[in-house]
Amino acid sequence: MAACLVCISCGQSDRPVDIYPEEDICETCRMLITDQRFAAEIVPKKGKSLKFDDPICMVRYFDLSRKLDLGFTKEDVLAYYVKDYLTKEWVPAEQAVIVKANIVTVMGYGVCCFKDPSTAESFAKEHHGQTFKFEDLWDMYKEPNAMARIVINNGEMMPEVVQVNYNDIVEILAEVHDGREYRIGIKGYEDIALFDTIRKGHPRQTRFTAERPGRDFMFVDLDTGKPLGKFWVEGSHFREEQKRR
């Protein structure tokens, strides 16, 4: 009996710990966790909890662990938690209803979580979204084929060209190094490749499938209409581009 009590008292708790906004840093993107509505947490079987600024950063952490050889896998997880978008209370991720909708989120994924299914359904309807289970996110946000980082400074973009292949799952992180705010989209991919407002210290990303080949696509400042850089999609012998013409 005594031995059992010792084991219980020493065992790892499956409860999440508090997140301190503007102090804690996301384990995946290394940004400050500033908005509790989107926070998420992994409680590991051993060691300290891993904190995230977005549910998708939590899902993507395993890609990062594999790339950096951190040795952390799903088998090391005791529990996943997400925050309810409205109440900001912790919810076991497997019990949450996930909504992907037309809303601004910290990392631009448009994903938020709810404890109550009816609230989630109403929110999804209001914001032109859909509801999912937590387990659906692993396939929805599997590791992209092509990743790129662009930097905007004084209206100029570096690199000048982002090149991917036809049908790549593309993820682009955009940073700003001047004092302006930018709203950026890719002309020709406007329906699926838009960034939330970007400012210094607050990068944003977009994720989409490059299903339209060609070299006519441009990164555009949506406020001024100014082209910032080029987006090339190679492959498929430009069949889709030729059809459009």
N, C-alpha and C positions, 0 to 999 in steps of 0.2 A: 504494500500500500504506500509506504513512504517513498519507495523508489519510483512508483508511478507518479506521485505528486511532484517529485523533483523533475521528472521528465516533462510533465505538463508545464510546470513553472518556467522551465528553461527552453521550451519549444518556441519556434518562431511564430509570432502572432500573424494572423491572416488579415488584420485590419490595416488600412492605409494610415499614413501619418499626415500631419498638417502640411499644407503648402503655403509658403510665405511669399506673396507677390512682391516683385521687384527685388527679391533676394535669391530665390531658388532658380536654378538654370535647367532647361530642358536637356535631357541626356542625349537626345538625337541631334537637334539643330543648334544647341548651345546658346539659344536665346533666353533672355529673362522670361520667367512665367509671369505675365502681367494681367491675364484675364482668367479668373477662376471658373468661368462658365465652360471653358474648353479643357481644363486641366485633366490629366490622367495619371495613373500610377501603377507600377508593377510592384507587388510584394513578392520578393524572391524567397526561396526556401532557406537560403543562407544570405546573410549580409543585409545592408541597408536598402530601403525602398528606392526605386528608380522613379524620378518625377519627370513629367512631360507637359509641354504647353498645349498639346493637341492630341486627340485620340489617335490620329494617323501617325504622328511622331512615335507614339508608343508601338504601333504595329510595325513601323519601319525600323525600329531599334534593332530588330533581329538581322536585318540587312546590314546595318552598320557594324554589329557585333561580328558578323561573318567576314566583312571586308577588313576590319581592323584586327581580326583574330583575337577578339575579347573572350571567346569561349563561353558566351552566355547564350543559351538556347531556350526553347519553350519548355523543355523538361526541367529547367531550373526555376520555373515560375510557380509560386504558391497561389497567387490570386491577381486578377486584373481589376482595376477600378476606373470609373469615369465619373465626371461631375454632371449632375442634372443641370441642364441649361438654364432653367428658371430658378430653382431653389439653391443651386450650388452645393447640394449635399452629395456625398459619395454614394455611388450605386455600383454593385458588382456588375462588371461589364457584360457578363453572360445574361444578366437579367434586364439590361437596359435596352431601350428601343433606339436605334440609331437613325437619325434623319440626315439625308444629304439634300441640301436645298440651296436656293439662290439667296444666300446670306453671306455677310462678311465675317470671316473667322481669322484667327491669328496667323495661320499658315496658308490661308487661301484654299483650303480643301472643301469648305462649305459643309462641314460635318459637325453635328452637335448631338447630344444624348439626352434621353428622358427616362425617368423612372416609370411614369404613367403612360400606358399605351394610347389611351384616348387623347391625351394632351399631345403626344407625338404625332398622331394622325392629323389632328387639327392644325398643328404647326406646319406639317409637311404640305397640307392642302393650301394653307395661307401663303406659303413661300414657294410654291411650285416645286415641291420636292418629293422624295420617296422615302419610305421607311425600310430599314434593314435590321438584321440581327448582327451582333458583334462578330460572329464567326464569318459573316459575309465579307468583312473588311479585308481579310487576308488575301482573297483573290482580287478584290477591287483595287487594292493598293500594293500588288506584288511589285517587286523591284523593276524599275524601268529599264528599257534597253539603252536609252540615251539620256544622259544627264548633262546639264550645262549651267554655268554661272555667268551672269552678265552684270556689269557695273555701269551705272549711269552717273555721269559727272558733267555738270554744266551743259546739259543737252546732248552729250556725246556718249555713245555706247561702246564698251569694250567687252569681248572682241567685236569686230564689225560684222562678223558672219557667224551664225550658229548653223551647223550642218548636221542633219540626221538622215536616216534612211526611211524609205517608204514602209509604213506599218510599224515603225518603232513606237513603243510607249515612251513618251518624252516627258521629262520633268525639268523645268527651268527655274532656277532661283535668281531673282533680280534684287540687286542692292543699289542704294543711292548714296553717293559720297558728297553731294552738295547740300544746300539748305532748302531745296525745293521739295514739293510733293509731286509725285508722278502717278498718272493712271496710264497704263500701257496695255496695248493689245497687239496681236499679230494680224495684220491685214490679210484677209483670205482665210483666216481661222478664227474670225471674231466670235463665232458662236460657241467656241470651246476653249479658246486660248486668251483669256483676259486675266490680268493681275489686279488684286485689290490695291488700294492706294499705298504707294511705297514712299517711305521717307527715311532719312538717315537713321541708322540703328534699328530700323524695322523692315527687314527684307520680306519679300513676298514671293510665293512660287505658284506656278501653274502646272497642270499635268493633263496630258491629252494624247491621243493616238494620231500620228502623222499619216493620215490616210489620203492626203491630197498631194501628189508629187509636183515638183516644179521649183523654179528659182525666182518667182515673181513675188514671193511673200516678204513682208517687211514688219519689223517692230516699229510701232507708231505711238507717239505721244498723243493720247486721245484728247487732251485739252487744247493742244495747238495744231494737231494734224501733221506735225513734223516727223518725217522718217528718222528713226534712230539707228537702225541696223538691218541686216538682211537675215532671212530665214530660208535655208535651202533644204528641200526634201528630195533626196536622190533615190533613184530606183524605179522599177516598174516601167522603164522606158517612157515615163511621163504619159502613160496612156490616159489617165484621168484628166490631166491637164489638156491633152489634145481633144478630149470629148467636150470639155467646157468651152473650148474655142470653136 
